[in-house]
């Protein structure tokens, strides 16, 4: 019923706005337009290309990151094009995480992998592993030193 109303009012409202207000997905609407089959595997390359071109035209060329920012209400990076500094700490952490914990290991279950991840983050990474940016201390050691300094400053004041 929502999709039929959307089809009737396509000329008055943007599809993205209607989907947001009616709390339906754009892909669900498009599936309904094709006859209700959400499976795109049955489409030919020409049909898929036509759908992609229609989406691209509908969104006036906005796709990828700008589209996700708008549709999901995400906050875009404040960094400029080609400047990766805002993402560097995250990438560095995930590199350490994968190389130190998961490289070459296969886990039998998802729960086993989650337990190993928890052990790495909470036991090793935060309490034992030395970090060069923290003066070769673990985050826990760094925090304890910082707290002691704060307490000393309070006592001195």
Secondary structure per residue as TSV (DSSP state, phi and psi in degrees):
chain	resnum	aa	ss	phi	psi
A	1	X	-	360.0	-42.1
A	2	X	H	-62.9	-41.3
A	3	X	H	-65.7	-37.1
A	4	X	H	-65.1	-41.6
A	5	X	H	-63.1	-41.5
A	6	X	H	-61.0	-41.5
A	7	X	H	-63.6	-38.9
A	8	X	H	-66.2	-29.9
A	9	X	T	-109.9	18.4
A	10	X	T	-60.5	-32.7
A	11	X	T	-75.5	-20.2
A	12	X	T	-96.0	-30.0
A	13	X	S	-131.2	151.1
A	14	X	-	-72.8	143.9
A	15	X	H	-59.0	-41.6
A	16	X	H	-61.6	-41.9
A	17	X	H	-65.5	-44.9
A	18	X	H	-62.2	-42.7
A	19	X	H	-62.5	-39.9
A	20	X	H	-64.4	-45.8
A	21	X	H	-68.2	-41.6
A	22	X	H	-86.0	-3.3
A	23	X	T	56.3	49.9
A	24	X	-	-126.9	160.8
A	25	X	-	-90.6	150.9
A	26	X	H	-63.5	-39.2
A	27	X	H	-65.2	-34.9
A	28	X	H	-65.0	-40.8
A	29	X	H	-62.8	-46.0
A	30	X	H	-64.5	-36.7
A	31	X	H	-63.1	-42.6
A	32	X	H	-61.6	-39.8
A	33	X	H	-63.5	-32.2
A	34	X	T	-83.9	0.0
A	35	X	T	111.1	11.5
A	36	X	S	90.3	5.7
A	37	X	-	-99.3	112.2
A	38	X	-	-77.5	-10.1
A	39	X	-	-77.9	114.9
A	40	X	-	-92.8	-3.4
A	41	X	T	-65.4	-25.7
A	42	X	T	-80.7	-5.4
A	43	X	S	-80.3	146.4
A	44	X	-	-77.1	167.2
A	45	X	H	-60.1	-39.0
A	46	X	H	-65.6	-40.9
A	47	X	H	-65.1	-43.1
A	48	X	H	-64.6	-41.8
A	49	X	H	-62.6	-38.5
A	50	X	H	-64.4	-40.6
A	51	X	H	-65.1	-44.7
A	52	X	H	-61.4	-44.5
A	53	X	H	-63.9	-37.7
A	54	X	H	-65.8	-42.8
A	55	X	H	-63.2	-44.0
A	56	X	H	-62.7	-42.7
A	57	X	H	-68.1	-39.6
A	58	X	H	-62.4	-37.3
A	59	X	T	-92.9	10.3
A	60	X	T	53.9	43.7
A	61	X	T	83.5	-4.4
A	62	X	-	-84.2	117.9
A	63	X	-	-149.1	174.6
A	64	X	T	68.2	-135.2
A	65	X	H	-58.0	-49.6
A	66	X	H	-58.8	-37.2
A	67	X	H	-68.0	-43.8
A	68	X	H	-64.0	-39.3
A	69	X	H	-59.4	-46.0
A	70	X	H	-70.7	-48.9
A	71	X	H	-70.9	-36.2
A	72	X	H	-98.3	-3.7
A	73	X	T	68.0	29.4
A	74	X	-	-76.2	159.7
A	75	X	-	-98.2	121.3
A	76	X	-	-71.0	150.0
A	77	X	-	-58.8	141.8
A	78	X	S	-85.4	-1.8
A	79	X	S	-75.5	157.2
A	80	X	-	-88.4	166.3
A	81	X	T	-58.0	131.4
A	82	X	T	82.7	-0.8
A	83	X	-	-108.5	106.1
A	84	X	-	-98.2	10.7
A	85	X	H	-63.0	-32.1
A	86	X	H	-69.6	-23.1
A	87	X	H	-99.1	-12.2
A	88	X	H	-58.5	-45.2
A	89	X	H	-61.2	-39.0
A	90	X	H	-66.6	-46.1
A	91	X	H	-62.5	-38.7
A	92	X	H	-63.2	-43.5
A	93	X	H	-63.1	-47.1
A	94	X	H	-65.2	-33.0
A	95	X	H	-62.7	-47.5
A	96	X	H	-61.6	-44.1
A	97	X	H	-58.7	-48.6
A	98	X	I	-70.0	-44.0
A	99	X	I	-71.3	-37.4
A	100	X	I	-86.4	-23.1
A	101	X	I	-114.8	-40.7
A	102	X	I	-111.2	-14.7
A	103	X	T	-58.9	117.9
A	104	X	T	78.3	7.5
A	105	X	-	-107.2	135.5
A	106	X	-	-115.4	131.1
A	107	X	-	-101.7	142.3
A	108	X	S	-72.7	-36.5
A	109	X	S	-133.8	162.5
A	110	X	H	-64.2	-39.1
A	111	X	H	-63.7	-37.1
A	112	X	H	-64.1	-40.5
A	113	X	H	-66.6	-41.4
A	114	X	H	-63.6	-40.6
A	115	X	H	-65.1	-41.0
A	116	X	H	-66.0	-37.9
A	117	X	H	-64.7	-45.3
A	118	X	H	-60.4	-45.2
A	119	X	I	-60.9	-42.2
A	120	X	I	-64.1	-48.4
A	121	X	I	-71.2	-53.6
A	122	X	I	-80.4	-33.4
A	123	X	I	-94.7	-51.6
A	124	X	I	-86.3	-57.5
A	125	X	I	-63.7	-46.9
A	126	X	T	-80.7	-25.5
A	127	X	T	-112.3	-23.9
A	128	X	T	-119.0	-47.7
A	129	X	-	-62.0	131.9
A	130	X	-	-84.6	139.4
A	131	X	B	-114.6	127.0
A	132	X	G	-63.0	-34.2
A	133	X	G	-72.6	-12.7
A	134	X	G	-108.5	24.9
A	135	X	T	70.1	34.5
A	136	X	S	57.6	43.7
A	137	X	B	-120.4	159.9
A	138	X	-	-77.0	159.8
A	139	X	H	-56.7	-37.0
A	140	X	H	-65.8	-44.6
A	141	X	H	-62.3	-42.6
A	142	X	H	-61.5	-44.4
A	143	X	H	-63.5	-42.0
A	144	X	H	-62.9	-43.6
A	145	X	H	-62.4	-41.6
A	146	X	H	-62.9	-44.5
A	147	X	H	-62.7	-40.5
A	148	X	H	-61.9	-42.1
A	149	X	H	-62.7	-41.0
A	150	X	H	-63.5	-43.2
A	151	X	H	-63.8	-41.2
A	152	X	H	-63.9	-40.1
A	153	X	H	-65.9	-37.1
A	154	X	H	-65.4	-40.8
A	155	X	H	-67.7	-36.4
A	156	X	H	-71.5	-26.6
A	157	X	-	-81.4	360.0
